[in-house]
Amino acid sequence: MKNRIAYSCICMVLGATAIAGCGTEEIADTPENGDAIRFNAVVANRSRAVPTTTSSIKEFTVYAFTQNSMLMNGVQVTREGGQWVYSPQAYWPTSPVNFYAYSPEINNSPNITGGEGGNIPGYLNDGTVDLLYSTKIGVSQHSAPVNLNFRHAMANVNVLLSSTNTRIQVKVSHVLVNNVYIKGTFDFPQQSTDASSPGVTGTWSMLQNLDRMLFFYALSPDDEVTLTSLPTNYAIGNLNVGFIIPQPLIDVSLENGVYAGSYIAVECEIFDTATGAKLWPNSNTPDYMLVDQTELGRIVYPVVSPNVTEWLPGHAYNYNITINNPSVLDKIEFDVTVDEYNVDEM
């Protein structure tokens, strides 16, 4: 069995033209000239696993402060045709403004204050939300829109499966990523996330709830997928999962018949193409490779490599797994590449 794992990294910049409104807390003075605050941002296009793009973003949320006074309190900015709208409008104060924004709208209540930034506490991740954030610090009144450069808060993890051995059929029922944290607190950076400052990023803390995340699930035998020679991400159109909280990784190990650490599990059956006979799992398959109360076997793949020991925000990790050996007993081999971290210039 040969396991090819490839990793790629990407940064995405978010955008839209927008105007923001104000909340009900302490409001900064409105200048006499009445200039409304406007926003401008851009989302870079990407090819994999439904990340947000300029054409697909529908809304974002803005908080703004001036001299520690609330100017915008969770303003919802939405797309209507080619325009971004909100109500009521907010206007430039005479003092500089700090802006904090994220997309899409989430159930968590952010804890954002004017002088010390803020965070999104206890964010519970289901793997389907491409959480984006932007900060713009110390902006003085001007007529041009405020440029908000959004970045990914999550790591994008994609599992692509294939089989190039025409003598076997690999039928997959489930794909899981095991032992990953699904809850944490996101902390906004204290500097502007401008395109010219790629090193300014938010961070995650208070990681909790070590759990498994389903990427593909066949409800019945009719929903199983038979692997082809084309590497395919079967999460798309199934569970649409791929966004994971950035976190350190622990290499997989097997102790007393139990897997520990972070790993990908492919639960499947392998058949002889010519005869239809089942090749794996079989009577020689060890118990730890069997899926309880099913006819399936479990093939385990590490997520750690010499180049990747943690998942970072704004990076995409593409695990290309090829299953060709019907015995599933050969030593796992790796062919690992790391793409450069791309930053789109405004």
C-alpha positions as CSV (number, residue, x, y, z in Angstrom):
1,M,0.0,0.0,0.0
2,K,1.4,3.4,-0.9
3,N,0.1,6.5,0.7
4,R,1.0,9.7,-1.2
5,I,0.4,12.8,0.9
6,A,0.8,16.3,-0.6
7,Y,0.4,19.5,1.3
8,S,-0.2,23.0,-0.1
9,C,-0.6,26.3,1.7
10,I,-2.6,29.3,0.7
11,C,-3.7,32.7,2.1
12,M,-6.9,34.3,1.0
13,V,-7.8,37.9,1.1
14,L,-11.5,38.8,1.5
15,G,-13.5,41.6,0.2
16,A,-16.4,43.7,-0.8
17,T,-17.5,47.3,-0.9
18,A,-19.6,48.1,2.1
19,I,-20.9,50.7,4.5
20,A,-21.3,50.1,8.2
21,G,-23.9,51.1,10.8
22,C,-23.7,51.8,14.5
23,G,-24.9,50.1,17.7
24,T,-26.8,51.2,20.7
25,E,-23.8,51.6,23.1
26,E,-21.8,54.8,23.5
27,I,-21.6,56.5,20.1
28,A,-18.7,58.7,19.0
29,D,-19.5,62.3,17.8
30,T,-20.7,62.6,14.2
31,P,-18.5,65.1,12.2
32,E,-20.2,68.1,10.7
33,N,-19.3,67.0,7.1
34,G,-21.3,63.8,7.6
35,D,-18.9,61.5,5.6
36,A,-20.2,57.9,5.8
37,I,-17.6,55.2,6.5
38,R,-17.2,52.8,3.6
39,F,-15.3,49.6,3.2
40,N,-13.4,47.9,0.4
41,A,-12.0,44.4,0.3
42,V,-11.1,41.6,-2.1
43,V,-11.4,37.8,-1.9
44,A,-8.8,35.8,-3.8
45,N,-10.1,32.9,-5.9
46,R,-9.2,29.3,-4.9
47,S,-9.9,26.0,-6.5
48,R,-10.4,23.6,-3.7
49,A,-13.1,22.7,-1.1
50,V,-15.5,25.6,-1.3
51,P,-13.6,28.4,0.4
52,T,-15.2,31.9,0.3
53,T,-14.4,34.0,-2.7
54,T,-15.3,37.5,-4.0
55,S,-18.3,36.0,-5.9
56,S,-19.6,33.8,-3.0
57,I,-19.3,36.0,0.0
58,K,-22.7,37.2,1.1
59,E,-22.2,39.1,4.3
60,F,-19.7,40.2,7.0
61,T,-19.9,41.7,10.5
62,V,-18.0,44.8,11.6
63,Y,-17.1,46.2,15.0
64,A,-15.4,49.6,15.3
65,F,-14.1,51.8,18.1
66,T,-12.7,55.3,18.5
67,Q,-11.0,56.3,21.7
68,N,-12.4,53.1,23.3
69,S,-15.9,54.3,22.4
70,M,-18.2,52.0,20.4
71,L,-18.8,53.3,16.9
72,M,-20.1,50.1,15.2
73,N,-21.5,47.3,17.3
74,G,-21.7,44.1,15.2
75,V,-23.0,45.8,12.1
76,Q,-24.3,43.3,9.5
77,V,-23.3,44.2,6.0
78,T,-25.0,42.2,3.3
79,R,-24.9,41.9,-0.5
80,E,-27.8,43.1,-2.5
81,G,-27.1,42.6,-6.2
82,G,-23.8,44.4,-6.8
83,Q,-24.0,46.6,-3.7
84,W,-23.2,46.1,0.0
85,V,-25.8,47.6,2.2
86,Y,-26.5,48.2,5.9
87,S,-28.7,50.4,8.1
88,P,-28.2,52.9,9.7
89,Q,-25.0,54.5,8.4
90,A,-22.0,55.3,10.5
91,Y,-19.9,58.4,10.0
92,W,-16.3,59.3,10.5
93,P,-15.4,60.7,13.9
94,T,-12.5,63.2,14.4
95,S,-10.4,60.6,16.1
96,P,-8.8,57.4,14.6
97,V,-10.9,54.2,14.3
98,N,-10.0,50.6,14.9
99,F,-12.0,48.1,12.8
100,Y,-12.6,44.4,13.5
101,A,-14.5,42.2,11.1
102,Y,-15.3,38.6,10.4
103,S,-17.4,36.5,8.0
104,P,-19.8,34.7,7.9
105,E,-22.2,35.4,10.8
106,I,-21.7,32.9,13.6
107,N,-23.6,31.9,16.7
108,N,-20.8,32.9,19.1
109,S,-20.9,36.4,20.6
110,P,-17.5,38.0,20.0
111,N,-15.8,39.8,22.9
112,I,-14.4,42.8,21.2
113,T,-13.3,46.0,22.9
114,G,-11.7,49.1,21.5
115,G,-8.4,49.2,23.3
116,E,-7.4,45.6,23.7
117,G,-8.7,44.0,20.5
118,G,-10.9,41.0,21.2
119,N,-11.7,37.4,20.6
120,I,-14.3,34.9,19.6
121,P,-14.5,32.7,22.7
122,G,-15.5,29.0,22.7
123,Y,-15.9,28.7,18.9
124,L,-17.4,25.2,18.2
125,N,-16.3,24.1,14.8
126,D,-18.3,21.7,12.6
127,G,-15.9,21.8,9.7
128,T,-18.1,23.5,7.2
129,V,-17.4,27.2,8.0
130,D,-14.6,29.1,6.3
131,L,-14.2,31.6,9.1
132,L,-12.5,34.8,7.9
133,Y,-11.3,37.9,9.8
134,S,-9.9,41.3,9.2
135,T,-8.5,44.2,11.3
136,K,-7.7,47.8,10.4
137,I,-6.1,49.7,13.2
138,G,-5.8,53.5,13.6
139,V,-7.7,54.7,10.6
140,S,-8.2,58.5,10.3
141,Q,-11.0,60.1,8.4
142,H,-10.7,60.0,4.6
143,S,-12.9,59.9,1.6
144,A,-11.8,56.6,0.2
145,P,-13.2,53.3,1.4
146,V,-11.5,51.5,4.3
147,N,-9.5,48.6,2.8
148,L,-10.3,45.4,4.8
149,N,-7.9,42.6,4.0
150,F,-9.5,39.4,5.2
151,R,-7.6,36.2,6.2
152,H,-8.5,32.6,6.9
153,A,-8.9,31.8,10.6
154,M,-9.0,28.1,9.8
155,A,-6.8,25.5,8.3
156,N,-8.2,23.9,5.1
157,V,-7.7,20.1,5.3
158,N,-8.7,18.0,2.2
159,V,-8.6,14.3,1.8
160,L,-8.3,13.0,-1.8
161,L,-8.7,9.3,-2.5
162,S,-7.8,7.3,-5.5
163,S,-6.9,3.8,-6.7
164,T,-4.9,3.1,-9.9
165,N,-4.8,-0.7,-9.5
166,T,-7.4,-1.9,-12.1
167,R,-7.4,-5.4,-10.6
168,I,-9.1,-4.3,-7.4
169,Q,-12.2,-2.2,-6.5
170,V,-11.9,-0.1,-3.3
171,K,-15.4,0.7,-2.0
172,V,-15.3,3.5,0.7
173,S,-18.0,4.0,3.3
174,H,-16.5,6.5,5.7
175,V,-13.6,8.9,5.9
176,L,-12.6,10.5,9.2
177,V,-10.0,12.7,10.7
178,N,-9.5,11.5,14.3
179,N,-8.3,13.2,17.5
180,V,-8.5,16.9,16.5
181,Y,-9.7,19.8,18.6
182,I,-13.1,21.1,17.6
183,K,-13.4,24.0,20.1
184,G,-11.2,27.0,20.8
185,T,-11.0,30.7,21.2
186,F,-9.9,32.9,18.3
187,D,-7.9,36.0,19.1
188,F,-7.9,39.0,16.7
189,P,-4.4,40.4,15.9
190,Q,-3.6,43.9,17.3
191,Q,-2.2,45.2,14.0
192,S,-3.8,45.7,10.5
193,T,-4.1,42.6,8.4
194,D,-3.0,44.4,5.3
195,A,-1.9,42.5,2.2
196,S,1.6,44.1,2.7
197,S,1.8,42.5,6.2
198,P,1.3,38.8,5.7
199,G,2.8,38.1,9.1
200,V,0.0,39.7,11.0
201,T,-2.4,36.9,11.8
202,G,-4.9,35.9,14.5
203,T,-4.2,33.1,16.9
204,W,-6.1,30.2,18.6
205,S,-6.0,29.4,22.3
206,M,-8.0,27.4,24.8
207,L,-8.2,24.4,22.5
208,Q,-10.8,21.9,23.8
209,N,-13.0,18.9,22.8
210,L,-10.6,16.4,21.2
211,D,-12.9,14.5,18.9
212,R,-13.2,12.9,15.4
213,M,-14.5,14.8,12.4
214,L,-16.4,12.9,9.6
215,F,-15.4,13.9,6.1
216,F,-17.5,11.4,4.2
217,Y,-20.3,9.2,5.3
218,A,-22.3,6.7,3.2
219,L,-25.8,6.2,4.7
220,S,-26.3,2.9,2.9
221,P,-24.3,0.6,0.5
222,D,-25.8,2.5,-2.4
223,D,-24.0,5.6,-1.1
224,E,-20.6,4.0,-1.1
225,V,-18.0,5.3,-3.5
226,T,-15.7,3.2,-5.7
227,L,-12.3,4.8,-6.0
228,T,-11.0,5.7,-9.5
229,S,-7.6,6.8,-10.7
230,L,-8.7,10.4,-10.3
231,P,-7.9,11.8,-6.8
232,T,-11.3,12.9,-5.5
233,N,-12.4,14.8,-2.4
234,Y,-15.6,13.0,-1.5
235,A,-16.4,15.5,1.3
236,I,-17.7,17.8,-1.4
237,G,-21.3,17.2,-2.0
238,N,-21.5,14.9,1.0
239,L,-20.7,16.5,4.4
240,N,-18.9,19.5,2.8
241,V,-16.3,19.4,5.6
242,G,-12.7,20.7,5.3
243,F,-12.1,23.6,7.7
244,I,-10.3,22.7,11.0
245,I,-9.1,24.8,13.9
246,P,-5.4,25.3,13.6
247,Q,-3.5,23.1,16.1
248,P,-0.4,21.2,16.9
249,L,-0.4,17.5,15.7
250,I,0.6,14.3,17.4
251,D,1.8,11.5,15.2
252,V,-0.3,8.4,15.1
253,S,0.8,5.4,17.1
254,L,-0.7,1.9,17.9
255,E,-0.6,0.7,21.5
256,N,-2.4,-2.4,22.7
257,G,-4.6,-2.5,19.7
258,V,-5.7,1.2,20.0
259,Y,-4.7,4.1,17.8
260,A,-3.5,7.3,19.4
261,G,-2.5,10.7,18.0
262,S,-4.0,12.5,15.0
263,Y,-4.7,10.4,11.9
264,I,-7.0,9.9,8.8
265,A,-9.1,6.7,8.8
266,V,-10.5,5.3,5.6
267,E,-13.2,2.7,6.3
268,C,-13.6,0.5,3.2
269,E,-13.8,-2.9,1.5
270,I,-11.6,-4.2,-1.3
271,F,-12.8,-6.6,-4.0
272,D,-11.3,-8.5,-6.9
273,T,-12.4,-6.7,-10.1
274,A,-12.6,-9.9,-12.2
275,T,-14.4,-12.2,-9.8
276,G,-16.1,-9.8,-7.3
277,A,-14.6,-11.8,-4.4
278,K,-13.8,-9.8,-1.3
279,L,-10.1,-9.5,-0.7
280,W,-10.1,-7.3,2.4
281,P,-10.8,-7.2,5.3
282,N,-10.5,-11.0,5.7
283,S,-9.9,-13.6,8.3
284,N,-6.3,-12.5,8.7
285,T,-7.1,-8.9,9.3
286,P,-6.2,-7.8,12.9
287,D,-9.0,-6.7,15.1
288,Y,-7.7,-3.1,15.3
289,M,-8.2,-2.7,11.6
290,L,-11.9,-3.9,11.7
291,V,-14.8,-1.5,12.1
292,D,-17.1,-2.7,14.8
293,Q,-20.5,-4.1,13.8
294,T,-19.8,-3.8,10.1
295,E,-18.0,-5.7,7.3
296,L,-15.6,-2.8,6.8
297,G,-11.8,-2.5,7.4
298,R,-10.0,0.6,8.7
299,I,-6.9,1.9,7.0
300,V,-5.0,4.5,9.0
301,Y,-2.8,7.3,7.6
302,P,-0.7,9.8,9.5
303,V,-1.3,13.5,9.2
304,V,2.2,14.4,10.5
305,S,5.2,14.5,8.1
306,P,8.7,15.8,8.5
307,N,7.4,19.1,7.0
308,V,4.1,19.3,8.8
309,T,3.8,19.0,12.5
310,E,0.9,21.5,13.0
311,W,-2.0,22.9,10.9
312,L,-1.6,26.7,10.5
313,P,-4.3,29.3,9.8
314,G,-4.6,30.3,6.2
315,H,-2.9,27.2,4.9
316,A,-4.4,24.3,2.9
317,Y,-3.2,20.7,3.5
318,N,-4.1,18.3,0.7
319,Y,-3.7,14.6,1.6
320,N,-3.6,12.6,-1.5
321,I,-4.1,8.9,-0.6
322,T,-3.8,6.1,-3.2
323,I,-5.0,2.7,-2.2
324,N,-3.6,0.0,-4.5
325,N,-2.6,-3.0,-2.3
326,P,-5.4,-5.5,-1.7
327,S,-3.6,-6.9,1.4
328,V,-3.2,-3.5,3.0
329,L,-0.1,-4.8,4.7
330,D,2.7,-3.1,2.9
331,K,4.7,-0.4,4.7
332,I,3.3,3.0,4.2
333,E,5.4,5.2,1.9
334,F,5.2,9.0,1.5
335,D,5.7,11.5,-1.3
336,V,5.4,14.9,0.4
337,T,5.5,18.3,-1.2
338,V,4.8,21.7,0.3
339,D,3.6,24.6,-1.9
340,E,4.6,28.1,-1.1
341,Y,2.2,30.3,1.0
342,N,0.6,32.5,-1.5
343,V,-0.3,36.1,-0.7
344,D,-2.5,38.1,-3.1
345,E,-1.4,41.7,-3.6
346,M,-4.1,44.4,-3.4
